[in-house]
Amino acid sequence: MNLLDMMMRVATSAANLKVVTVIGPPTLGGTLENVSVTLPPTPTECLVTNINLLAGDVTHIASPSFVGATGGLDAVQKAHEQLVVQAQASVKANIEALVNLANKIGNGWERQQVPERPGSTLPGRATTGDTIAGDTIA
C-alpha cells in the first residue's frame, strides 16, 4: 500500500467516532498492546455515542437507568462524556497531522529539482513537459 492509499484509508475510517461504555462482565484477551474485549451476552447498562464527523450526525444511546441517574451511574455517564470529548480532540489532532504531512509532501514535490532545460522559467525548476518520478507535468 502506498502513502496516498494509506492516507485515504485513514481519512475514510476517521469518518465515524464511536465511544462505547458497557457495564457488565466482559471477557478480556490478547496482550496489553492489542487487547481484545468480548462484550457480555447481556450487558447490565450501556452508553453508546457515534459521531459522523463528515455529516455532523450524532447518535447517543443510553440505557434507561442513566436517565436522571445519580451516584455511580451518573459518574459513569460523566466519564463517558469526557471520553467523547477526548476522542474528538484526538481525531482533530490526527486530521491536523495528516493535513500537515500532506502539505509537507506536496511542498517537497514542488521543490524537487530537475535538470535545467530550455523553456524552464526558473533554473532547476520543473516546467510543462518535464518528467518527475515518471509523471509528466502538463
N, CA, C and O atoms as a GROMACS GRO file, in nm:
protein
  552
    1MET      N    1   0.085  -0.117   0.000
    1MET     CA    2   0.000   0.000   0.000
    1MET      C    3   0.090   0.124   0.000
    1MET      O    4   0.184   0.133   0.079
    2ASN      N    5   0.060   0.219  -0.090
    2ASN     CA    6   0.140   0.340  -0.093
    2ASN      C    7   0.086   0.443   0.006
    2ASN      O    8  -0.019   0.424   0.067
    3LEU      N    9   0.159   0.552   0.021
    3LEU     CA   10   0.124   0.653   0.121
    3LEU      C   11  -0.012   0.714   0.094
    3LEU      O   12  -0.089   0.736   0.188
    4LEU      N   13  -0.044   0.742  -0.032
    4LEU     CA   14  -0.174   0.800  -0.065
    4LEU      C   15  -0.287   0.706  -0.028
    4LEU      O   16  -0.388   0.749   0.027
    5ASP      N   17  -0.271   0.576  -0.058
    5ASP     CA   18  -0.372   0.478  -0.021
    5ASP      C   19  -0.390   0.473   0.130
    5ASP      O   20  -0.502   0.466   0.180
    6MET      N   21  -0.278   0.477   0.202
    6MET     CA   22  -0.284   0.474   0.347
    6MET      C   23  -0.357   0.597   0.401
    6MET      O   24  -0.440   0.585   0.492
    7MET      N   25  -0.327   0.714   0.346
    7MET     CA   26  -0.392   0.837   0.392
    7MET      C   27  -0.542   0.833   0.362
    7MET      O   28  -0.622   0.879   0.443
    8MET      N   29  -0.580   0.779   0.245
    8MET     CA   30  -0.721   0.769   0.211
    8MET      C   31  -0.794   0.673   0.304
    8MET      O   32  -0.907   0.698   0.345
    9ARG      N   33  -0.726   0.562   0.338
    9ARG     CA   34  -0.786   0.464   0.430
    9ARG      C   35  -0.808   0.527   0.568
    9ARG      O   36  -0.913   0.506   0.630
   10VAL      N   37  -0.710   0.603   0.616
   10VAL     CA   38  -0.723   0.669   0.746
   10VAL      C   39  -0.835   0.772   0.742
   10VAL      O   40  -0.916   0.779   0.835
   11ALA      N   41  -0.840   0.851   0.636
   11ALA     CA   42  -0.944   0.953   0.625
   11ALA      C   43  -1.083   0.890   0.620
   11ALA      O   44  -1.177   0.941   0.681
   12THR      N   45  -1.096   0.780   0.547
   12THR     CA   46  -1.225   0.711   0.538
   12THR      C   47  -1.266   0.652   0.672
   12THR      O   48  -1.382   0.664   0.713
   13SER      N   49  -1.172   0.587   0.740
   13SER     CA   50  -1.206   0.526   0.868
   13SER      C   51  -1.227   0.630   0.976
   13SER      O   52  -1.288   0.600   1.079
   14ALA      N   53  -1.178   0.751   0.955
   14ALA     CA   54  -1.193   0.857   1.054
   14ALA      C   55  -1.329   0.925   1.044
   14ALA      O   56  -1.358   1.018   1.119
   15ALA      N   57  -1.414   0.880   0.951
   15ALA     CA   58  -1.544   0.944   0.932
   15ALA      C   59  -1.635   0.926   1.053
   15ALA      O   60  -1.719   1.012   1.079
   16ASN      N   61  -1.621   0.815   1.126
   16ASN     CA   62  -1.706   0.790   1.242
   16ASN      C   63  -1.624   0.778   1.368
   16ASN      O   64  -1.524   0.705   1.373
   17LEU      N   65  -1.666   0.850   1.469
   17LEU     CA   66  -1.606   0.842   1.601
   17LEU      C   67  -1.707   0.771   1.690
   17LEU      O   68  -1.820   0.818   1.705
   18LYS      N   69  -1.668   0.659   1.747
   18LYS     CA   70  -1.760   0.581   1.830
   18LYS      C   71  -1.698   0.558   1.966
   18LYS      O   72  -1.584   0.512   1.977
   19VAL      N   73  -1.773   0.592   2.071
   19VAL     CA   74  -1.731   0.566   2.209
   19VAL      C   75  -1.840   0.479   2.271
   19VAL      O   76  -1.957   0.517   2.273
   20VAL      N   77  -1.800   0.363   2.323
   20VAL     CA   78  -1.895   0.269   2.382
   20VAL      C   79  -1.853   0.242   2.526
   20VAL      O   80  -1.738   0.208   2.553
   21THR      N   81  -1.949   0.256   2.618
   21THR     CA   82  -1.927   0.223   2.759
   21THR      C   83  -2.029   0.116   2.796
   21THR      O   84  -2.149   0.137   2.784
   22VAL      N   85  -1.980   0.001   2.840
   22VAL     CA   86  -2.067  -0.110   2.876
   22VAL      C   87  -2.039  -0.148   3.021
   22VAL      O   88  -1.924  -0.163   3.062
   23ILE      N   89  -2.146  -0.163   3.098
   23ILE     CA   90  -2.132  -0.211   3.235
   23ILE      C   91  -2.177  -0.356   3.236
   23ILE      O   92  -2.292  -0.387   3.203
   24GLY      N   93  -2.088  -0.443   3.273
   24GLY     CA   94  -2.116  -0.585   3.275
   24GLY      C   95  -1.984  -0.660   3.275
   24GLY      O   96  -1.878  -0.598   3.264
   25PRO      N   97  -1.989  -0.791   3.286
   25PRO     CA   98  -1.866  -0.870   3.294
   25PRO      C   99  -1.810  -0.906   3.156
   25PRO      O  100  -1.848  -1.009   3.100
   26PRO      N  101  -1.721  -0.824   3.100
   26PRO     CA  102  -1.663  -0.858   2.970
   26PRO      C  103  -1.556  -0.966   2.984
   26PRO      O  104  -1.507  -0.992   3.094
   27THR      N  105  -1.520  -1.026   2.873
   27THR     CA  106  -1.410  -1.122   2.869
   27THR      C  107  -1.294  -1.054   2.799
   27THR      O  108  -1.307  -1.009   2.685
   28LEU      N  109  -1.180  -1.047   2.868
   28LEU     CA  110  -1.062  -0.983   2.811
   28LEU      C  111  -0.964  -1.088   2.761
   28LEU      O  112  -0.955  -1.197   2.817
   29GLY      N  113  -0.891  -1.054   2.654
   29GLY     CA  114  -0.789  -1.142   2.599
   29GLY      C  115  -0.682  -1.060   2.531
   29GLY      O  116  -0.684  -0.937   2.536
   30GLY      N  117  -0.589  -1.128   2.467
   30GLY     CA  118  -0.483  -1.060   2.394
   30GLY      C  119  -0.372  -1.013   2.486
   30GLY      O  120  -0.352  -1.065   2.596
   31THR      N  121  -0.299  -0.912   2.438
   31THR     CA  122  -0.187  -0.855   2.512
   31THR      C  123  -0.219  -0.711   2.548
   31THR      O  124  -0.320  -0.657   2.505
   32LEU      N  125  -0.133  -0.651   2.628
   32LEU     CA  126  -0.154  -0.511   2.666
   32LEU      C  127  -0.157  -0.421   2.543
   32LEU      O  128  -0.233  -0.325   2.539
   33GLU      N  129  -0.073  -0.451   2.443
   33GLU     CA  130  -0.068  -0.370   2.322
   33GLU      C  131  -0.185  -0.396   2.228
   33GLU      O  132  -0.219  -0.311   2.146
   34ASN      N  133  -0.246  -0.512   2.240
   34ASN     CA  134  -0.354  -0.550   2.150
   34ASN      C  135  -0.463  -0.624   2.228
   34ASN      O  136  -0.479  -0.745   2.215
   35VAL      N  137  -0.535  -0.550   2.309
   35VAL     CA  138  -0.638  -0.608   2.395
   35VAL      C  139  -0.761  -0.641   2.312
   35VAL      O  140  -0.805  -0.561   2.229
   36SER      N  141  -0.816  -0.760   2.334
   36SER     CA  142  -0.944  -0.795   2.274
   36SER      C  143  -1.048  -0.802   2.385
   36SER      O  144  -1.021  -0.853   2.494
   37VAL      N  145  -1.166  -0.751   2.355
   37VAL     CA  146  -1.273  -0.747   2.454
   37VAL      C  147  -1.396  -0.812   2.392
   37VAL      O  148  -1.440  -0.773   2.284
   38THR      N  149  -1.451  -0.911   2.461
   38THR     CA  150  -1.577  -0.971   2.421
   38THR      C  151  -1.683  -0.918   2.516
   38THR      O  152  -1.674  -0.935   2.637
   39LEU      N  153  -1.783  -0.855   2.459
   39LEU     CA  154  -1.888  -0.796   2.542
   39LEU      C  155  -1.970  -0.905   2.609
   39LEU      O  156  -1.984  -1.015   2.556
   40PRO      N  157  -2.024  -0.873   2.726
   40PRO     CA  158  -2.109  -0.972   2.793
   40PRO      C  159  -2.233  -1.001   2.710
   40PRO      O  160  -2.282  -0.912   2.639
   41PRO      N  161  -2.285  -1.123   2.716
   41PRO     CA  162  -2.403  -1.156   2.636
   41PRO      C  163  -2.523  -1.068   2.669
   41PRO      O  164  -2.604  -1.037   2.582
   42THR      N  165  -2.534  -1.028   2.795
   42THR     CA  166  -2.643  -0.938   2.835
   42THR      C  167  -2.584  -0.828   2.922
   42THR      O  168  -2.580  -0.841   3.045
   43PRO      N  169  -2.539  -0.718   2.859
   43PRO     CA  170  -2.482  -0.609   2.939
   43PRO      C  171  -2.586  -0.553   3.036
   43PRO      O  172  -2.705  -0.547   3.006
   44THR      N  173  -2.538  -0.514   3.153
   44THR     CA  174  -2.628  -0.456   3.252
   44THR      C  175  -2.673  -0.318   3.208
   44THR      O  176  -2.793  -0.288   3.209
   45GLU      N  177  -2.578  -0.233   3.169
   45GLU     CA  178  -2.608  -0.097   3.125
   45GLU      C  179  -2.510  -0.062   3.012
   45GLU      O  180  -2.403  -0.121   3.002
   46CYS      N  181  -2.549   0.034   2.927
   46CYS     CA  182  -2.454   0.077   2.824
   46CYS      C  183  -2.482   0.219   2.780
   46CYS      O  184  -2.595   0.269   2.788
   47LEU      N  185  -2.377   0.284   2.733
   47LEU     CA  186  -2.383   0.415   2.669
   47LEU      C  187  -2.307   0.401   2.538
   47LEU      O  188  -2.196   0.348   2.535
   48VAL      N  189  -2.366   0.449   2.431
   48VAL     CA  190  -2.300   0.446   2.301
   48VAL      C  191  -2.316   0.583   2.238
   48VAL      O  192  -2.426   0.636   2.227
   49THR      N  193  -2.204   0.641   2.195
   49THR     CA  194  -2.207   0.767   2.122
   49THR      C  195  -2.137   0.745   1.990
   49THR      O  196  -2.022   0.700   1.987
   50ASN      N  197  -2.205   0.775   1.881
   50ASN     CA  198  -2.148   0.764   1.747
   50ASN      C  199  -2.162   0.900   1.679
   50ASN      O  200  -2.272   0.954   1.670
   51ILE      N  201  -2.049   0.954   1.631
   51ILE     CA  202  -2.049   1.085   1.566
   51ILE      C  203  -1.995   1.067   1.424
   51ILE      O  204  -1.881   1.025   1.406
   52ASN      N  205  -2.078   1.099   1.325
   52ASN     CA  206  -2.032   1.100   1.187
   52ASN      C  207  -1.966   1.235   1.165
   52ASN      O  208  -2.034   1.338   1.157
   53LEU      N  209  -1.833   1.235   1.156
   53LEU     CA  210  -1.757   1.359   1.151
   53LEU      C  211  -1.775   1.434   1.019
   53LEU      O  212  -1.754   1.555   1.013
   54LEU      N  213  -1.813   1.364   0.913
   54LEU     CA  214  -1.833   1.429   0.785
   54LEU      C  215  -1.970   1.495   0.775
   54LEU      O  216  -1.982   1.608   0.728
   55ALA      N  217  -2.072   1.423   0.820
   55ALA     CA  218  -2.208   1.475   0.811
   55ALA      C  219  -2.249   1.555   0.934
   55ALA      O  220  -2.344   1.633   0.930
   56GLY      N  221  -2.178   1.534   1.044
   56GLY     CA  222  -2.213   1.604   1.168
   56GLY      C  223  -2.324   1.537   1.246
   56GLY      O  224  -2.373   1.593   1.344
   57ASP      N  225  -2.366   1.417   1.204
   57ASP     CA  226  -2.472   1.346   1.274
   57ASP      C  227  -2.418   1.285   1.404
   57ASP      O  228  -2.308   1.228   1.405
   58VAL      N  229  -2.495   1.298   1.512
   58VAL     CA  230  -2.458   1.241   1.641
   58VAL      C  231  -2.570   1.149   1.687
   58VAL      O  232  -2.686   1.188   1.692
   59THR      N  233  -2.533   1.026   1.723
   59THR     CA  234  -2.628   0.930   1.778
   59THR      C  235  -2.580   0.896   1.918
   59THR      O  236  -2.464   0.859   1.938
   60HIS      N  237  -2.669   0.907   2.016
   60HIS     CA  238  -2.633   0.874   2.154
   60HIS      C  239  -2.739   0.778   2.206
   60HIS      O  240  -2.858   0.808   2.204
   61ILE      N  241  -2.694   0.662   2.252
   61ILE     CA  242  -2.784   0.560   2.306
   61ILE      C  243  -2.748   0.540   2.452
   61ILE      O  244  -2.631   0.525   2.487
   62ALA      N  245  -2.848   0.539   2.538
   62ALA     CA  246  -2.825   0.520   2.680
   62ALA      C  247  -2.930   0.426   2.737
   62ALA      O  248  -3.048   0.434   2.702
   63SER      N  249  -2.886   0.337   2.824
   63SER     CA  250  -2.981   0.252   2.896
   63SER      C  251  -3.074   0.342   2.977
   63SER      O  252  -3.032   0.448   3.024
   64PRO      N  253  -3.201   0.302   2.994
   64PRO     CA  254  -3.296   0.385   3.067
   64PRO      C  255  -3.250   0.424   3.208
   64PRO      O  256  -3.287   0.530   3.258
   65SER      N  257  -3.171   0.340   3.271
   65SER     CA  258  -3.129   0.370   3.408
   65SER      C  259  -3.034   0.490   3.415
   65SER      O  260  -3.011   0.543   3.524
   66PHE      N  261  -2.978   0.533   3.302
   66PHE     CA  262  -2.891   0.651   3.303
   66PHE      C  263  -2.970   0.781   3.305
   66PHE      O  264  -2.916   0.886   3.341
   67VAL      N  265  -3.097   0.776   3.267
   67VAL     CA  266  -3.178   0.897   3.265
   67VAL      C  267  -3.203   0.942   3.409
   67VAL      O  268  -3.263   0.869   3.488
   68GLY      N  269  -3.158   1.061   3.441
   68GLY     CA  270  -3.174   1.114   3.576
   68GLY      C  271  -3.092   1.042   3.680
   68GLY      O  272  -3.121   1.049   3.800
   69ALA      N  273  -2.988   0.972   3.635
   69ALA     CA  274  -2.908   0.891   3.728
   69ALA      C  275  -2.829   0.978   3.824
   69ALA      O  276  -2.788   1.090   3.791
   70THR      N  277  -2.808   0.925   3.942
   70THR     CA  278  -2.720   0.987   4.042
   70THR      C  279  -2.625   0.879   4.091
   70THR      O  280  -2.643   0.761   4.062
   71GLY      N  281  -2.526   0.920   4.166
   71GLY     CA  282  -2.432   0.823   4.224
   71GLY      C  283  -2.344   0.760   4.119
   71GLY      O  284  -2.287   0.830   4.036
   72GLY      N  285  -2.333   0.628   4.122
   72GLY     CA  286  -2.241   0.554   4.036
   72GLY      C  287  -2.270   0.568   3.889
   72GLY      O  288  -2.178   0.591   3.810
   73LEU      N  289  -2.397   0.556   3.848
   73LEU     CA  290  -2.430   0.567   3.706
   73LEU      C  291  -2.406   0.708   3.654
   73LEU      O  292  -2.366   0.724   3.538
   74ASP      N  293  -2.430   0.809   3.737
   74ASP     CA  294  -2.402   0.947   3.697
   74ASP      C  295  -2.252   0.965   3.672
   74ASP      O  296  -2.213   1.031   3.576
   75ALA      N  297  -2.170   0.906   3.757
   75ALA     CA  298  -2.024   0.915   3.741
   75ALA      C  299  -1.980   0.844   3.612
   75ALA      O  300  -1.891   0.893   3.542
   76VAL      N  301  -2.041   0.731   3.582
   76VAL     CA  302  -2.008   0.658   3.458
   76VAL      C  303  -2.047   0.741   3.337
   76VAL      O  304  -1.973   0.749   3.240
   77GLN      N  305  -2.164   0.804   3.344
   77GLN     CA  306  -2.211   0.886   3.233
   77GLN      C  307  -2.118   1.006   3.211
   77GLN      O  308  -2.087   1.039   3.096
   78LYS      N  309  -2.074   1.069   3.317
   78LYS     CA  310  -1.981   1.182   3.305
   78LYS      C  311  -1.846   1.136   3.249
   78LYS      O  312  -1.785   1.206   3.168
   79ALA      N  313  -1.800   1.019   3.290
   79ALA     CA  314  -1.675   0.964   3.238
   79ALA      C  315  -1.689   0.935   3.088
   79ALA      O  316  -1.596   0.961   3.011
   80HIS      N  317  -1.803   0.880   3.048
   80HIS     CA  318  -1.829   0.853   2.906
   80HIS      C  319  -1.826   0.983   2.826
   80HIS      O  320  -1.764   0.989   2.719
   81GLU      N  321  -1.891   1.087   2.877
   81GLU     CA  322  -1.893   1.216   2.808
   81GLU      C  323  -1.752   1.273   2.794
   81GLU      O  324  -1.718   1.331   2.691
   82GLN      N  325  -1.669   1.256   2.898
   82GLN     CA  326  -1.531   1.303   2.891
   82GLN      C  327  -1.451   1.225   2.787
   82GLN      O  328  -1.367   1.281   2.718
   83LEU      N  329  -1.477   1.094   2.776
   83LEU     CA  330  -1.411   1.014   2.673
   83LEU      C  331  -1.448   1.061   2.532
   83LEU      O  332  -1.364   1.061   2.442
   84VAL      N  333  -1.573   1.101   2.515
   84VAL     CA  334  -1.616   1.153   2.385
   84VAL      C  335  -1.538   1.280   2.352
   84VAL      O  336  -1.491   1.296   2.239
   85VAL      N  337  -1.526   1.370   2.448
   85VAL     CA  338  -1.451   1.495   2.428
   85VAL      C  339  -1.305   1.465   2.394
   85VAL      O  340  -1.248   1.524   2.302
   86GLN      N  341  -1.244   1.372   2.469
   86GLN     CA  342  -1.105   1.336   2.443
   86GLN      C  343  -1.088   1.273   2.305
   86GLN      O  344  -0.991   1.301   2.235
   87ALA      N  345  -1.182   1.188   2.267
   87ALA     CA  346  -1.176   1.122   2.136
   87ALA      C  347  -1.189   1.225   2.024
   87ALA      O  348  -1.120   1.215   1.922
   88GLN      N  349  -1.277   1.324   2.041
   88GLN     CA  350  -1.293   1.429   1.941
   88GLN      C  351  -1.163   1.508   1.926
   88GLN      O  352  -1.122   1.540   1.815
   89ALA      N  353  -1.099   1.540   2.038
   89ALA     CA  354  -0.973   1.614   2.034
   89ALA      C  355  -0.865   1.531   1.964
   89ALA      O  356  -0.783   1.584   1.889
   90SER      N  357  -0.864   1.401   1.989
   90SER     CA  358  -0.767   1.312   1.927
   90SER      C  359  -0.788   1.305   1.776
   90SER      O  360  -0.691   1.311   1.700
   91VAL      N  361  -0.912   1.294   1.733
   91VAL     CA  362  -0.943   1.289   1.590
   91VAL      C  363  -0.900   1.420   1.524
   91VAL      O  364  -0.840   1.420   1.417
   92LYS      N  365  -0.930   1.533   1.589
   92LYS     CA  366  -0.891   1.663   1.534
   92LYS      C  367  -0.739   1.672   1.519
   92LYS      O  368  -0.690   1.716   1.416
   93ALA      N  369  -0.666   1.629   1.622
   93ALA     CA  370  -0.520   1.633   1.616
   93ALA      C  371  -0.467   1.541   1.506
   93ALA      O  372  -0.372   1.577   1.436
   94ASN      N  373  -0.528   1.424   1.489
   94ASN     CA  374  -0.484   1.331   1.384
   94ASN      C  375  -0.509   1.388   1.245
   94ASN      O  376  -0.426   1.375   1.155
   95ILE      N  377  -0.624   1.452   1.227
   95ILE     CA  378  -0.655   1.513   1.097
   95ILE      C  379  -0.557   1.627   1.068
   95ILE      O  380  -0.508   1.640   0.956
   96GLU      N  381  -0.528   1.710   1.169
   96GLU     CA  382  -0.431   1.818   1.151
   96GLU      C  383  -0.294   1.762   1.115
   96GLU      O  384  -0.224   1.819   1.032
   97ALA      N  385  -0.255   1.651   1.177
   97ALA     CA  386  -0.126   1.588   1.147
   97ALA      C  387  -0.124   1.536   1.003
   97ALA      O  388  -0.023   1.550   0.934
   98LEU      N  389  -0.235   1.476   0.958
   98LEU     CA  390  -0.242   1.427   0.820
   98LEU      C  391  -0.234   1.542   0.720
   98LEU      O  392  -0.166   1.532   0.618
   99VAL      N  393  -0.304   1.650   0.749
   99VAL     CA  394  -0.300   1.768   0.661
   99VAL      C  395  -0.158   1.823   0.656
   99VAL      O  396  -0.109   1.858   0.549
  100ASN      N  397  -0.094   1.832   0.772
  100ASN     CA  398   0.043   1.881   0.779
  100ASN      C  399   0.136   1.791   0.697
  100ASN      O  400   0.221   1.841   0.623
  101LEU      N  401   0.121   1.660   0.711
  101LEU     CA  402   0.202   1.565   0.635
  101LEU      C  403   0.178   1.581   0.485
  101LEU      O  404   0.273   1.582   0.406
  102ALA      N  405   0.052   1.593   0.446
  102ALA     CA  406   0.019   1.609   0.304
  102ALA      C  407   0.080   1.738   0.250
  102ALA      O  408   0.131   1.741   0.138
  103ASN      N  409   0.075   1.845   0.329
  103ASN     CA  410   0.136   1.972   0.286
  103ASN      C  411   0.287   1.958   0.269
  103ASN      O  412   0.344   2.009   0.173
  104LYS      N  413   0.351   1.889   0.364
  104LYS     CA  414   0.496   1.869   0.353
  104LYS      C  415   0.531   1.787   0.230
  104LYS      O  416   0.628   1.816   0.160
  105ILE      N  417   0.452   1.683   0.204
  105ILE     CA  418   0.477   1.601   0.086
  105ILE      C  419   0.456   1.685  -0.040
  105ILE      O  420   0.537   1.679  -0.133
  106GLY      N  421   0.349   1.762  -0.041
  106GLY     CA  422   0.322   1.849  -0.156
  106GLY      C  423   0.431   1.952  -0.177
  106GLY      O  424   0.473   1.975  -0.291
  107ASN      N  425   0.478   2.014  -0.070
  107ASN     CA  426   0.585   2.113  -0.081
  107ASN      C  427   0.714   2.047  -0.128
  107ASN      O  428   0.788   2.106  -0.206
  108GLY      N  429   0.742   1.927  -0.081
  108GLY     CA  430   0.860   1.855  -0.124
  108GLY      C  431   0.854   1.822  -0.272
  108GLY      O  432   0.955   1.829  -0.342
  109TRP      N  433   0.735   1.786  -0.321
  109TRP     CA  434   0.717   1.756  -0.462
  109TRP      C  435   0.744   1.881  -0.546
  109TRP      O  436   0.811   1.874  -0.649
  110GLU      N  437   0.691   1.997  -0.500
  110GLU     CA  438   0.711   2.121  -0.574
  110GLU      C  439   0.858   2.161  -0.578
  110GLU      O  440   0.904   2.220  -0.676
  111ARG      N  441   0.931   2.130  -0.471
  111ARG     CA  442   1.070   2.172  -0.463
  111ARG      C  443   1.167   2.071  -0.525
  111ARG      O  444   1.288   2.097  -0.531
  112GLN      N  445   1.115   1.958  -0.571
  112GLN     CA  446   1.203   1.857  -0.628
  112GLN      C  447   1.276   1.918  -0.748
  112GLN      O  448   1.213   1.973  -0.838
  113GLN      N  449   1.407   1.906  -0.747
  113GLN     CA  450   1.489   1.966  -0.851
  113GLN      C  451   1.493   1.875  -0.974
  113GLN      O  452   1.500   1.752  -0.964
  114VAL      N  453   1.490   1.938  -1.088
  114VAL     CA  454   1.507   1.867  -1.215
  114VAL      C  455   1.616   1.940  -1.292
  114VAL      O  456   1.640   2.058  -1.267
  115PRO      N  457   1.682   1.872  -1.383
  115PRO     CA  458   1.786   1.940  -1.460
  115PRO      C  459   1.730   2.061  -1.534
  115PRO      O  460   1.617   2.059  -1.584
  116GLU      N  461   1.811   2.167  -1.540
  116GLU     CA  462   1.768   2.287  -1.612
  116GLU      C  463   1.752   2.253  -1.758
  116GLU      O  464   1.832   2.178  -1.815
  117ARG      N  465   1.649   2.308  -1.819
  117ARG     CA  466   1.627   2.283  -1.961
  117ARG      C  467   1.570   2.407  -2.026
  117ARG      O  468   1.508   2.489  -1.958
  118PRO      N  469   1.589   2.421  -2.153
  118PRO     CA  470   1.535   2.538  -2.222
  118PRO      C  471   1.384   2.545  -2.201
  118PRO      O  472   1.315   2.444  -2.209
  119GLY      N  473   1.334   2.665  -2.176
  119GLY     CA  474   1.190   2.684  -2.157
  119GLY      C  475   1.149   2.684  -2.012
  119GLY      O  476   1.037   2.725  -1.980
  120SER      N  477   1.236   2.636  -1.920
  120SER     CA  478   1.204   2.640  -1.779
  120SER      C  479   1.205   2.784  -1.733
  120SER      O  480   1.292   2.861  -1.772
  121THR      N  481   1.110   2.821  -1.650
  121THR     CA  482   1.102   2.959  -1.604
  121THR      C  483   1.203   2.988  -1.494
  121THR      O  484   1.246   3.103  -1.480
  122LEU      N  485   1.241   2.889  -1.417
  122LEU     CA  486   1.342   2.907  -1.312
  122LEU      C  487   1.447   2.798  -1.325
  122LEU      O  488   1.413   2.683  -1.354
  123PRO      N  489   1.573   2.832  -1.305
  123PRO     CA  490   1.676   2.728  -1.315
  123PRO      C  491   1.649   2.616  -1.215
  123PRO      O  492   1.621   2.640  -1.097
  124GLY      N  493   1.657   2.493  -1.264
  124GLY     CA  494   1.642   2.378  -1.176
  124GLY      C  495   1.499   2.352  -1.131
  124GLY      O  496   1.476   2.269  -1.043
  125ARG      N  497   1.402   2.422  -1.191
  125ARG     CA  498   1.262   2.401  -1.154
  125ARG      C  499   1.189   2.330  -1.266
  125ARG      O  500   1.225   2.342  -1.383
  126ALA      N  501   1.088   2.255  -1.230
  126ALA     CA  502   1.011   2.181  -1.329
  126ALA      C  503   0.920   2.276  -1.406
  126ALA      O  504   0.877   2.378  -1.354
  127THR      N  505   0.892   2.241  -1.529
  127THR     CA  506   0.800   2.317  -1.611
  127THR      C  507   0.720   2.219  -1.697
  127THR      O  508   0.744   2.098  -1.692
  128THR      N  509   0.627   2.270  -1.774
  128THR     CA  510   0.545   2.185  -1.859
  128THR      C  511   0.632   2.097  -1.947
  128THR      O  512   0.725   2.145  -2.012
  129GLY      N  513   0.601   1.968  -1.949
  129GLY     CA  514   0.676   1.873  -2.029
  129GLY      C  515   0.784   1.800  -1.953
  129GLY      O  516   0.831   1.696  -1.999
  130ASP      N  517   0.827   1.853  -1.837
  130ASP     CA  518   0.927   1.784  -1.756
  130ASP      C  519   0.866   1.658  -1.695
  130ASP      O  520   0.745   1.652  -1.672
  131THR      N  521   0.948   1.560  -1.669
  131THR     CA  522   0.904   1.436  -1.608
  131THR      C  523   0.969   1.423  -1.471
  131THR      O  524   1.092   1.432  -1.459
  132ILE      N  525   0.888   1.403  -1.368
  132ILE     CA  526   0.936   1.383  -1.231
  132ILE      C  527   0.877   1.252  -1.182
  132ILE      O  528   0.755   1.234  -1.180
  133ALA      N  529   0.963   1.163  -1.141
  133ALA     CA  530   0.921   1.034  -1.084
  133ALA      C  531   0.821   0.964  -1.176
  133ALA      O  532   0.725   0.902  -1.129
  134GLY      N  533   0.844   0.975  -1.307
  134GLY     CA  534   0.757   0.905  -1.402
  134GLY      C  535   0.631   0.982  -1.441
  134GLY      O  536   0.558   0.936  -1.528
  135ASP      N  537   0.604   1.097  -1.378
  135ASP     CA  538   0.487   1.177  -1.411
  135ASP      C  539   0.530   1.297  -1.494
  135ASP      O  540   0.626   1.366  -1.458
  136THR      N  541   0.461   1.322  -1.603
  136THR     CA  542   0.492   1.437  -1.688
  136THR      C  543   0.404   1.554  -1.647
  136THR      O  544   0.282   1.540  -1.633
  137ILE      N  545   0.466   1.669  -1.628
  137ILE     CA  546   0.392   1.789  -1.587
  137ILE      C  547   0.318   1.842  -1.707
  137ILE      O  548   0.377   1.867  -1.812
  138ALA      N  549   0.188   1.861  -1.691
  138ALA     CA  550   0.103   1.909  -1.802
  138ALA      C  551   0.107   2.060  -1.809
  138ALA      O  552   0.042   2.119  -1.895
   0.00000   0.00000   0.00000
